[in-house]
C-alpha cells in the first residue's frame, strides 16, 4: 500500500525531508546556497508561500502554503531531483547519487494552534538536535524573521518550550 497524501486547497503544510542515511550534506555554505536557489526555482514553477523553515545538516523542515493550484507534492518532486542534479554538477559527480530518503513526511496544518506548534518545532529543532544553544544562533532558519515580527519573546527556546515539552515527538523527524 502506498503513501496517501491529502491535498486541501489553500492549506499550510509541514514537510520533513531527510538526507539519505542522515549524511550531513547540508552543512556546507555552497550546498545551502544551492538548496535556497533550487527552492526558489521550484517556487517559480509551483508557487507557494514559505511560512517557516529550518535547514539542518542532515534534514530540513518546511512550512509552506502552495498557491495557484500547486500541490506540495509537485513542489517536492521539483525540488528533490533538481537539487540532486545541481549538487552532482557542482561537485563533478557523474555516478548515481542517492541524496534523499525516498519519501518526505507531510502534515496538513489543522488550525492556529497546530500552526504555532509546528512553527515552534521548526525553530526549536536546531537546539533539540544540539546544533545550537539557542534558536537565534541558528541562521539557517526563519526564527529571526518571526522574532522581528514579535512572534517570539526574548530568550524563547533557551529552555524547552512548554508547548513542545507537552507535545512530545508527534511530528516527522
Secondary structure, 3 states (H helix, E strand, C coil): CCCCCCCCCCCCEEEEEEEHHHCCHHHCHHHHHHHHHHHHHHHHHCCEEEEEEEECCCEEEEEEEECCCCCHHHHHHHHHHHHHHHHHHHHCCCCCCCCECCCCEEEECCCHHHHHHHHHHHHHHHHHCCCCCCHHHCCCECHHHHHHCCCCCCCCCCCCCHHHHHHCCCCCC
